Amino acid sequence: MTGCMSICTSTDYVRNGWCSGIGCCQTSIPEGLNNFKVYVGSYHNHTRVWNFSPCGYAFVVEENKFNFSSYYLTHLGNETELPIVLDWAIENVTCGVAKNSIRYACMNNTECHDITDGTGYCCSCLEGYNGNPYLPGTGCQDVDECKNPELNQCEKLCSNTQGSYNCFCPKGYHGDGRKYGIGCIADRLLVTKMKIVVISVYSSVGSLFLMIAIWWLRKIMIKRKRMNRKEKFFRRNGGLLLQQQLSSNDGHVEKTKLFNEKDLDKATDHYNEDRIIGHGSQGTVYKGMLSDGRIVAVKRAKEIDEGRAEQFINEVVILSQINHRNVVKLLGCCLETDVPLLVSEFISNGTLFQRIHDPNDEFLLTWELRLRIATEVAGALSYLHCAASVPIYHRDVKSTNILLDDKYRTKVSDFGISRSVGVDKTHLTTLVQGTFGYLDPEYFQSSQFTEKSDVYSFGVVLVELLSGQKPISSTRSKESWSLATRFIQSMEEDHLFEILDPKIIKADRKEEIVAVAQLAHRCLNLNGKKRPPMKEVAGELERIRMLQQNSMTQPYYEIVENNTTRHSEARDVASSSTGTESDSTTSIASSFDATLTQPTIRKTT
């Protein structure tokens, strides 16, 4: 018999989770017990604890599977099942007797155990096996200790065997291979080899990192060198001057886009000679296509020096101030290359010079088109002189600087030597610049450029349109190689139609032609003050065009020549150049012959 006793006078003394004699007690069932009965009772039949423990109960449960609580003193709770463990044995014989019986219950890979507190036996799997020892065939199966690091004690290599496992060391090591034994000790030769391998690995990794570091540093140095190179070119090409000019124009200029070298190099196919569309006094012009598909003209300046850089930046600033349909539109520039680049809209039909003087050009330059071109150029120059935010003198008006688009509308270009000046001011220079044949003789002698100097150059362009001849002819004598001189002589001698282009004489527009010739004659006056301003020239040409359009309904105009005394003045200036091309820039002049005869236009009815 076994038992226990608990004492409880108040729930204040009860501790949850404890079953040691206060409100709850427990005892073990002795071994060898074949049957049992459970009794529970109270000395005073719960009368003294009725208010919190009206009843008691006893039960069999597996050790540590029941958790006592003071709640169970007043309530039985919802516990209906609790686990128990039964100790059992097979038959009433020992292992020695049972092994000789056909009813022996222990199967393969098992061992038999006699019951210590009675008769009978039980079976268990051998060490290294796991399973049910009473099942035949698949009862106790071998455990693979090598797959379970908690079961094997091998330091390096493990080999499973039936019911056990073996530890051993890899090649180059010796020992029992067990963690808590000798373990695996490396041989001396292997240690040396391992050191060599480790050193080689570290050397390789170090070399790799060193190469990466060198490559990265080289990349940074190249990038920095490229940036320094671009900064150097930016300064040399007038970048600081451009910033200064743009900031000092009080908002009169639009923000200039700065293109990068890579984009323009790609746009012009690495400045392929096949992309060249023209050569000017300031540089070479290439046709290019930007990444957005726009066709542009890329002007690449000649070898740069301080003077040329100033001219280039001056052209950028001038074009930034201009917004006129007959002036080439600036798109931006690039200053980070060895020579500066100017990007403007592409004009597809070449220059006026080519259309007038190219003998292979099959296009017929009619009188109507010539008059329209002259009117548009005059309008653009009038805008520069009068309507621009700051008056601008072009200073290099010539037919090669007048471009024609696909509809033969004019675009005035090449503002490299142009200047912005204050109202009613002139520009005094130490170096006379311009193109031989178009250069104002008054400007050449005084070095003082005025708006009337542009008027003179435009007068030469008018004569080109009228005569179809180049401003300078290398096949004529020195006295008559200037087109302006020969034109003035023809006007004085009343031989105008002998110098005119035969193509326009056939146009039956003699009145208009004479009117334009008289206007050109006024523009070529050697006295700049007697030349008409560009605004008046543009208005006169516009009026002549209106007359042309209304010639069928408007009264005709009779041209009457003034009876003023004809006279001429000649000025001989020493020449220092032998160039004869009309687009070559020079600082010389030859003899200029002109008259002051002023024909007028009288309207008759």
C-alpha positions in Angstrom: 0.0 0.0 0.0 1.2 3.5 -0.8 -0.4 6.9 -0.4 0.0 10.6 0.4 -1.8 13.3 2.4 -2.5 17.0 1.7 -3.5 19.7 4.2 -5.2 22.9 3.1 -7.0 25.5 5.3 -7.1 28.3 2.8 -6.5 28.9 -0.9 -4.0 31.6 0.2 -1.5 28.8 0.8 -2.0 27.0 -2.5 0.7 27.5 -5.2 -0.2 26.8 -8.8 2.0 24.1 -10.4 3.0 22.6 -7.1 1.6 19.3 -5.8 3.6 18.7 -2.7 1.1 18.4 0.2 -0.8 21.8 0.3 -4.1 21.2 -1.5 -2.6 18.5 -3.6 -0.3 15.5 -3.1 1.2 12.8 -5.3 2.9 9.4 -4.9 4.6 6.8 -7.2 3.2 3.4 -7.9 5.6 0.7 -6.8 7.1 -1.7 -9.4 5.7 -5.2 -9.8 2.2 -4.1 -9.1 -0.4 -6.2 -10.9 -3.6 -4.4 -9.8 -4.5 -1.4 -7.7 -7.4 0.5 -6.2 -7.6 4.2 -5.5 -9.2 5.7 -2.4 -9.6 9.3 -1.4 -11.1 10.7 1.8 -11.3 13.6 4.3 -10.9 13.7 8.0 -13.7 16.1 8.5 -15.6 15.3 5.4 -14.6 18.7 3.8 -16.7 20.6 6.4 -13.9 23.0 7.3 -13.1 23.8 3.7 -16.5 23.5 2.3 -16.5 27.0 0.9 -13.6 26.5 -1.4 -13.1 22.7 -1.6 -16.4 20.7 -1.3 -14.9 17.5 -2.7 -11.8 15.6 -3.4 -10.6 13.2 -6.1 -7.8 10.9 -7.0 -6.5 9.5 -10.4 -3.6 7.8 -12.1 -1.5 9.9 -14.5 1.9 9.8 -16.2 4.5 11.6 -14.2 4.8 15.4 -15.0 1.7 15.3 -17.3 -0.6 17.0 -14.8 -0.3 20.7 -13.8 -2.1 21.5 -10.5 -4.0 24.8 -10.1 -6.1 26.2 -7.2 -8.9 26.2 -9.7 -9.2 22.5 -9.3 -10.1 22.9 -5.5 -13.5 24.3 -6.4 -14.1 23.0 -9.9 -13.4 19.6 -11.4 -12.6 21.4 -14.6 -12.8 20.1 -18.2 -10.1 17.5 -17.8 -11.6 14.2 -19.0 -8.5 12.4 -20.2 -4.9 12.2 -18.9 -2.0 10.0 -20.1 -0.8 7.0 -18.1 2.1 4.6 -18.7 1.7 0.9 -18.3 4.7 -1.4 -17.5 4.2 -4.8 -19.0 6.1 -8.0 -19.7 5.8 -11.1 -22.0 4.9 -14.4 -20.4 6.1 -15.5 -17.0 9.5 -16.7 -18.1 13.0 -15.3 -18.3 14.9 -14.3 -21.5 17.0 -17.5 -21.2 14.0 -19.7 -21.3 12.1 -17.7 -23.9 15.0 -17.7 -26.4 14.6 -21.4 -26.8 10.9 -21.1 -27.4 9.2 -20.7 -30.7 7.2 -18.0 -29.1 10.2 -15.8 -28.5 9.0 -12.3 -29.3 12.3 -10.4 -29.8 13.1 -10.0 -33.6 16.3 -9.3 -35.5 18.7 -6.6 -34.2 17.2 -6.7 -30.7 18.1 -7.6 -27.2 16.0 -9.3 -24.4 15.6 -7.8 -20.9 14.3 -9.7 -17.8 11.8 -7.9 -15.7 13.5 -7.1 -12.4 10.4 -7.0 -10.1 8.7 -10.1 -11.4 8.7 -12.7 -14.0 8.6 -12.1 -17.8 10.8 -10.3 -20.3 10.7 -7.4 -22.8 12.7 -6.5 -26.0 14.5 -3.4 -27.2 16.5 -2.5 -30.4 20.3 -2.8 -30.3 22.4 0.3 -30.1 22.7 1.8 -33.6 19.2 0.5 -34.5 15.8 2.1 -34.2 12.2 0.8 -34.6 9.8 -1.7 -33.1 11.7 -4.8 -31.7 8.6 -7.0 -31.9 8.0 -6.6 -35.7 9.5 -9.2 -37.9 11.6 -8.1 -40.9 11.3 -4.3 -40.6 11.3 -4.0 -36.9 14.7 -2.5 -35.9 16.5 -0.7 -38.7 20.0 0.6 -38.9 20.5 4.3 -38.0 22.8 6.3 -40.3 24.7 8.3 -37.8 26.8 10.0 -40.5 23.7 11.9 -41.6 23.0 13.1 -38.2 25.7 15.4 -36.7 24.2 14.9 -33.2 24.9 11.1 -33.4 28.3 10.9 -35.0 31.5 12.3 -33.4 33.6 12.4 -36.6 35.9 15.4 -37.1 36.4 15.0 -40.9 35.0 11.9 -42.7 32.3 9.5 -41.6 31.4 6.0 -42.9 28.2 4.3 -41.8 28.1 0.6 -40.8 25.4 -1.7 -39.6 24.6 -0.6 -36.1 27.5 1.8 -35.9 29.8 4.1 -37.9 33.5 4.7 -38.4 35.5 7.9 -38.4 38.6 8.4 -40.6 40.8 11.2 -41.8 41.3 12.4 -45.4 44.6 12.0 -47.3 47.4 14.1 -45.8 46.0 13.7 -42.2 46.4 11.0 -39.5 44.6 10.2 -36.3 41.4 8.5 -35.1 39.2 11.1 -36.8 37.0 11.7 -33.7 36.1 15.0 -32.2 36.8 14.0 -28.6 39.8 11.7 -29.5 43.0 12.4 -31.3 41.1 13.9 -34.3 42.8 14.5 -37.6 46.3 16.0 -37.6 47.8 17.3 -40.8 51.0 15.8 -42.1 54.0 18.2 -42.5 54.0 18.0 -46.3 50.4 18.9 -46.4 50.8 21.8 -44.1 53.5 23.1 -46.4 51.3 22.6 -49.4 48.4 24.3 -47.6 50.5 27.3 -46.7 51.6 27.5 -50.4 48.0 27.3 -51.5 46.8 29.9 -48.9 49.6 32.2 -49.9 48.8 31.7 -53.6 45.1 32.3 -53.0 45.8 35.5 -51.0 48.3 36.6 -53.6 45.8 36.0 -56.4 43.0 37.8 -54.6 45.4 40.6 -53.7 46.6 40.9 -57.3 43.0 40.9 -58.5 42.1 43.7 -56.1 45.2 45.6 -57.0 44.4 45.3 -60.7 40.8 46.4 -60.0 42.2 49.4 -58.0 44.6 50.3 -60.7 41.9 50.0 -63.4 39.6 52.2 -61.3 42.3 54.8 -60.6 43.2 54.8 -64.2 39.5 55.3 -65.1 39.3 58.2 -62.6 42.5 59.7 -63.9 41.3 59.5 -67.6 38.0 61.0 -66.6 39.7 63.7 -64.7 42.1 64.3 -67.5 39.2 64.5 -70.0 37.4 66.9 -67.7 40.5 69.0 -67.4 41.0 68.9 -71.1 37.4 70.0 -71.7 37.8 72.7 -69.1 41.0 73.9 -70.8 39.3 73.9 -74.2 36.2 75.7 -72.7 38.4 78.5 -71.4 40.6 78.6 -74.6 37.5 78.6 -76.8 36.0 81.6 -75.0 33.7 79.9 -72.6 34.3 82.5 -69.9 33.9 85.3 -72.5 30.6 83.7 -73.5 29.3 83.6 -69.9 30.4 87.2 -69.5 28.7 88.3 -72.7 25.5 86.5 -71.9 25.3 87.9 -68.4 26.0 91.4 -69.5 23.2 91.6 -72.1 20.5 92.2 -69.6 18.2 89.4 -70.7 18.3 90.4 -74.4 19.7 87.0 -75.4 18.2 83.5 -75.2 19.9 80.8 -73.2 22.5 79.1 -75.4 22.5 75.3 -75.4 25.9 73.7 -74.9 26.2 70.5 -76.9 28.8 67.9 -75.8 31.6 66.6 -78.0 30.3 63.1 -78.3 26.9 64.1 -79.7 28.3 66.3 -82.4 31.0 63.8 -83.3 28.3 61.2 -83.9 26.1 63.7 -85.7 28.7 64.5 -88.3 30.0 60.9 -88.7 33.3 61.9 -87.0 33.5 65.0 -89.2 33.5 63.0 -92.4 34.7 65.0 -95.4 31.5 63.8 -97.3 29.5 65.8 -94.8 31.2 69.1 -95.7 28.7 71.6 -97.1 30.8 74.7 -97.1 34.0 76.6 -96.2 33.9 80.1 -94.8 36.4 82.6 -93.5 35.7 81.5 -90.0 35.7 77.7 -90.5 34.2 74.6 -92.2 30.5 73.8 -92.1 29.3 70.1 -91.8 25.9 68.6 -92.3 24.8 66.6 -89.3 21.9 64.8 -87.7 21.2 65.0 -84.0 19.9 62.1 -81.9 16.4 63.5 -82.1 16.5 63.4 -85.9 17.0 67.1 -86.5 19.2 68.0 -89.5 21.7 70.7 -88.4 24.7 72.6 -89.7 27.8 72.2 -87.6 30.3 75.0 -88.1 33.8 74.0 -87.0 36.1 76.9 -86.5 39.6 77.1 -87.8 42.6 76.8 -85.5 41.7 78.9 -82.5 43.6 81.8 -81.1 42.4 84.6 -78.8 41.2 86.7 -81.8 39.3 83.8 -83.4 37.8 82.8 -80.1 36.4 86.3 -79.6 35.0 86.1 -83.2 33.3 82.8 -82.5 31.8 83.9 -79.1 30.8 87.1 -80.8 28.8 85.1 -83.4 27.1 83.0 -80.7 26.1 86.2 -78.8 24.9 88.0 -81.9 22.8 85.0 -83.1 21.4 84.6 -79.6 19.9 88.1 -79.8 18.3 87.6 -83.2 14.9 86.2 -83.9 14.0 86.8 -87.5 12.7 84.4 -90.2 15.4 85.5 -92.7 18.4 85.1 -90.3 19.8 81.6 -89.6 18.7 80.3 -86.3 21.2 79.4 -83.6 20.7 76.0 -81.9 23.7 76.0 -79.6 27.5 75.5 -79.5 30.2 73.3 -78.2 33.3 74.7 -76.5 34.8 71.5 -75.0 36.7 70.5 -78.2 40.0 71.6 -79.6 38.2 74.1 -81.8 34.8 75.5 -81.0 31.7 74.3 -82.8 28.6 76.2 -83.7 25.3 74.4 -84.2 22.6 76.1 -86.3 19.6 75.1 -88.5 20.5 73.4 -91.7 19.7 75.4 -94.9 19.3 72.9 -97.8 19.8 74.9 -101.0 23.3 76.3 -100.6 24.4 79.9 -100.9 23.2 82.7 -103.2 26.7 82.9 -104.6 26.4 79.3 -105.9 23.0 79.9 -107.4 24.2 83.1 -109.3 27.7 82.0 -110.4 27.7 78.2 -110.7 27.6 77.5 -114.5 26.5 73.9 -113.8 23.4 75.0 -111.9 20.4 74.2 -114.0 18.1 76.2 -111.7 16.8 79.4 -113.4 17.1 82.3 -111.1 14.2 84.4 -112.4 13.9 88.2 -111.9 10.9 87.7 -109.6 13.0 85.3 -107.4 16.0 87.7 -107.4 13.8 90.6 -106.3 12.3 88.6 -103.5 15.7 87.5 -102.3 17.0 91.0 -102.3 13.9 92.2 -100.4 14.2 89.5 -97.8 18.0 90.2 -97.3 17.3 93.9 -97.0 14.5 93.2 -94.5 16.9 91.0 -92.4 19.6 93.7 -92.4 17.0 96.4 -91.6 15.9 94.3 -88.6 19.5 94.0 -87.4 20.1 97.7 -87.7 16.8 99.0 -86.3 14.5 96.4 -84.8 16.9 94.1 -82.8 17.1 94.6 -79.1 20.6 96.0 -79.6 21.6 97.3 -83.1 23.8 94.8 -84.9 26.2 95.5 -87.8 26.8 92.4 -89.9 30.2 93.6 -91.3 30.5 90.8 -93.9 27.4 91.0 -96.1 28.1 89.0 -99.3 26.3 86.4 -101.4 28.2 83.5 -99.8 26.7 84.5 -96.5 23.2 84.4 -97.8 21.7 80.9 -97.7 18.6 79.6 -99.5 16.2 77.0 -98.0 14.2 74.4 -99.9 11.7 77.1 -100.9 14.4 79.6 -101.8 13.8 81.8 -98.8 16.9 83.6 -97.6 18.8 83.1 -94.4 21.5 85.6 -93.6 24.4 83.8 -91.9 28.1 84.1 -90.7 28.1 86.7 -87.9 31.7 86.0 -86.9 32.9 89.6 -87.3 29.6 91.2 -86.5 29.3 93.7 -83.7 26.5 94.9 -81.4 26.6 98.7 -81.0 24.7 101.4 -79.2 22.1 103.5 -81.1 23.7 106.2 -83.3 27.1 104.8 -82.6 29.9 103.6 -84.9 32.5 100.9 -84.5 36.1 101.9 -84.7 38.6 99.1 -85.3 42.3 98.7 -85.5 42.1 96.0 -88.1 39.9 96.4 -91.2 38.0 93.1 -91.8 35.7 92.2 -94.6 35.6 90.5 -98.0 37.4 92.0 -101.0 34.9 93.2 -103.5 32.2 93.9 -100.9 34.3 96.1 -98.5 33.1 99.7 -98.0 36.0 102.0 -99.3 35.1 104.6 -96.7 35.4 102.1 -93.9 38.7 100.9 -95.4 40.2 104.4 -95.3 38.8 105.5 -91.9 38.6 102.1 -90.0 35.2 103.4 -88.9 32.4 100.9 -89.5 28.8 102.3 -89.6 25.5 100.9 -90.7 26.1 102.5 -94.1 29.0 100.1 -94.5 26.5 97.2 -94.5 24.5 99.2 -97.0 27.5 99.4 -99.4 28.1 95.6 -99.1 24.4 95.0 -99.8 24.6 97.3 -102.8 27.3 94.9 -104.2 24.9 92.0 -103.6 22.2 93.8 -105.5 24.6 94.3 -108.4 25.4 90.6 -108.3 21.7 89.8 -108.7 21.4 92.3 -111.5 24.5 91.4 -113.5 25.1 87.7 -112.6 28.8 88.6 -112.3 31.2 88.1 -109.5 32.3 91.1 -107.3 35.9 90.7 -108.4 37.0 89.5 -111.9 40.5 88.1 -112.5 40.1 88.3 -116.2 39.7 92.1 -116.4 42.1 94.9 -116.2 43.0 96.4 -112.8 40.9 99.4 -113.5 37.7 97.4 -114.1 38.1 94.2 -112.0 35.7 95.6 -109.4 32.1 94.9 -110.3 31.0 97.9 -108.2 33.3 100.2 -110.3 32.0 98.8 -113.6 28.4 99.1 -112.5 28.8 102.8 -111.5 30.5 103.5 -114.8 27.7 101.8 -116.7 25.1 103.9 -114.8 27.0 107.1 -115.6 27.4 106.3 -119.3 23.8 105.1 -119.5 24.9 101.6 -120.5 23.1 99.8 -117.7 21.7 97.1 -119.9 25.1 96.1 -121.2 26.1 94.9 -117.7 22.9 93.2 -116.8 22.4 89.5 -116.8 20.7 88.5 -120.1 18.4 86.2 -118.2 16.6 89.0 -116.5 16.6 91.4 -119.5 14.2 88.9 -121.2 11.9 89.1 -118.2 10.2 92.3 -119.6 10.5 94.0 -116.2 12.8 96.9 -117.3 11.1 99.5 -115.1 11.6 97.3 -112.0 15.2 96.4 -113.0 16.0 100.1 -113.5 14.5 101.0 -110.2 16.6 98.3 -108.4 19.7 99.4 -110.3 19.2 103.0 -109.2 18.7 101.8 -105.6 22.0 99.8 -105.9 23.7 102.9 -107.3 22.6 104.9 -104.2 23.9 102.1 -101.9 27.3 102.2 -103.6 27.8 106.0 -103.1 31.4 106.6 -101.9 30.0 109.1 -99.4 28.5 107.0 -96.7 26.2 109.8 -95.5 24.5 109.9 -98.9 23.7 106.2 -98.9 20.1 105.4 -97.8 19.7 103.6 -94.4 18.9 99.9 -94.5 15.3 100.5 -93.4 14.7 102.8 -96.5 16.4 100.3 -98.8 14.1 97.5 -97.5 11.0 99.7 -97.9 12.0 100.7 -101.4 12.5 97.0 -102.5 9.2 96.1 -100.8 7.5 98.8 -102.8 9.0 97.6 -106.0 7.8 94.1 -105.3 4.3 95.4 -104.7 4.5 97.2 -108.0 5.6 94.0 -109.6 2.6 92.1 -108.2 0.2 94.9 -109.3 1.9 95.7 -112.6 -1.3 94.8 -114.5 -3.4 97.4 -112.7 -1.1 100.1 -111.4 0.2 103.1 -113.5 3.6 102.7 -114.9 6.7 104.6 -113.7 8.9 106.7 -115.9 12.5 106.8 -115.0 13.9 110.2 -115.2 17.6 110.9 -114.7 18.7 114.0 -112.7 20.4 116.6 -114.7 23.0 116.9 -112.0 26.6 117.2 -113.1 28.3 113.9 -113.5 31.6 113.5 -112.0 33.7 110.8 -110.7 36.3 110.4 -108.0 39.0 107.9 -107.9 41.0 106.7 -105.0 44.0 104.6 -105.3 45.0 102.5 -102.4 48.1 100.3 -102.4 47.2 96.7 -102.6 48.9 94.0 -100.5 47.1 91.0 -101.7 46.8 89.0 -105.0 43.6 87.2 -104.0 40.7 87.3 -106.5 38.1 85.0 -105.0 34.9 86.8 -103.9 34.7 85.0 -100.6 38.2 85.6 -99.3 38.5 88.0 -96.4 41.1 90.7 -96.8 42.1 94.1 -95.4 43.0 95.8 -98.7 41.2 97.9 -101.3 41.8 98.8 -104.9 40.8 101.9 -106.8 37.1 102.6 -106.5 35.4 104.8 -109.2 31.9 106.1 -108.6 29.6 108.9 -109.4 27.3 111.0 -107.3 24.6 111.0 -109.9 21.2 110.4 -108.2 18.5 109.2 -110.6 14.9 109.5 -109.3 11.6 107.8 -110.0 8.7 110.0 -111.1 5.1 108.8 -111.3 3.2 110.0 -114.4 -0.4 109.7 -115.3 
